[in-house]
Amino acid sequence: MRVVAATATGGPEVLRVVEWPDPVAGPGQVLVRVGAAGVNPADLGARAGFIPGGPIPPPIVLGWDFAGEVVAVGDEVTDLRPGDRIAGMIPWYLTRGAGGAYAELVAADRDWVVPIPDTLDLAAAATIGLNALTARQALELMTLEPGTTVLVTGASGGVGGFAAELAVRAGHRVVAVASHDDEEWVRGLGVAEVLPRSADLAGVGPFPAVLDAVPLGPPAGVAVADGGTLVTTRPTPPLDPARGVRQHVIMIQLRQPMLTELVAEVAAGRLRTRVAKTLPLTEAEQAHRLAEAGGTRGKIVLVP
């Protein structure tokens, strides 16, 4: 099969289309023909060598989120069959680079995938896993009281957008930081207030709860109230302990029932996601360049 492999640690130029052995569904796994693979910051980080647990010697096949059709099932898989449409993830921190989603075929553990309805576009399905699970679990870390005001940075992005919408649906008041000229879409998520990314957060807070999905780093720490909660998507410097702020770094957990629920919400139109651009798998280098440049409205997705 064809895959996109990072042939070295470095920039987008290290990505190459190469021939790779076809994977086989082992016990408890499904073999999937990939119809769409999301491009995430985690993929960019893995390409540059930033992987939880330490770098993986190249070449490695990147790609966390994917959607496609089951080709075969391994022993112990009884609830899926060839032809079923699924969406799921290849978790880098567990597989250590053993076959990512930038490929024509992937072998994935049954616990990493969920069925998707025929009404859900594969490209849209490939934007859900990492982003929506991270958002949902970040909000859980906050243990918010009803009606809490929550600041969400990066609300134009995948994690921030899902988090803003989920927090609104949970009954919280959300103040969202949006990218330039993207305020209308973010406002459509139901947030109470939209701030430009250039806003001085110290001048509009403090907030009892902050999800720094970008992450912005120190400005988000300034925005959280003493005694409040700050959740970030990457490690950030600790705040002054005297402030009593509870700091958490969100590390995604592969919770299949939660992913099933989130996929159903997107398919039903109750959660919004968006695809900014689809590119052929062979143009993964360009996809990474676009993702690093920023400014896209939605996720970049690779397709066969």
C-alpha positions, 0 to 999 in steps of 0.5 A: 500500500501507499503511505506518507512516512516521515523519513526523518525528524524535521519540517514538512519536507521530510514527508514522503509517499512510500510503499509500505507492507499491508497491515493485517488485522490481529486479534481484537483489531479491524482492518480499515480502508482509510477514506479520510485522515485528519491533520492535527497538531499532534501529527505535526509534533510527531513529525518534529519528534515531539511524542509522549514517551520520547521520539520514535526513530523514522521512518514512521507513518503519521496520522491520529484521526481517520474514518473509512470502511472495514475491510476485515476483522480479526479474532475476537471482533464480533460486532463489526464486519466488512463494509461497516463505516467507522471512525477512530484513532491511532494513538501515538503514545501507545503504538509508538508509531506502528502504522498511523492513518496517513495510509491506504489501510490501517489496522486499529484496535476495536476499542479505538473505533466506533461505527458511523451512520451513512449520513456522516461524511467521512471527512467530517468524521475524521475531525472528531476523535482527538479534538472532541474527546480532548474538549469533553475531557478537558471540561470534565477536569474542571468539575464546573458548577452549573452556570460557571463562566468559562474562557475558551481560547482557540475557539476557532480550532478543533478542540476549542470549538468543540469545548465552547459548544459542549460547555454552552450545552452544559449550561455554562456561560462561555467567553470565546477567543476567536481568530481574526475574521472568524467571530461569526462562526464562533458566535454560532456555537452559542457563546455569550461573548467573542473576543479577538485573539489580540485581546488583552485577557488580563483586562477582561478577566478574571475567569473562574475557569480557563481552557487554553486550547491554543495554548496561549501560555502565560496570558491564559494564566493571567486570565484565570481567577485566584482559586480557579481552574486552568486546563491547557493542551500542553505543559505550561509554566506553573503559576504562583502557588499562592494563587491557589489555581488548579492547573491541569494538562489534558492528556486524551483517554481513549473512551469508546462510549464517549466517542460513540456519543460525540460522533452521534451528536455530530451526525445529528447536527447537534455538534458542529465541526468543519472541514477547511480543505481536503487534499490528496494523501500524496499532498500531505507535505502541503497539508502540513505547511498549511496547518503550520501557517494557520489561518484555515477555517476548520480542519485539513483532511487527507483523502485517497 
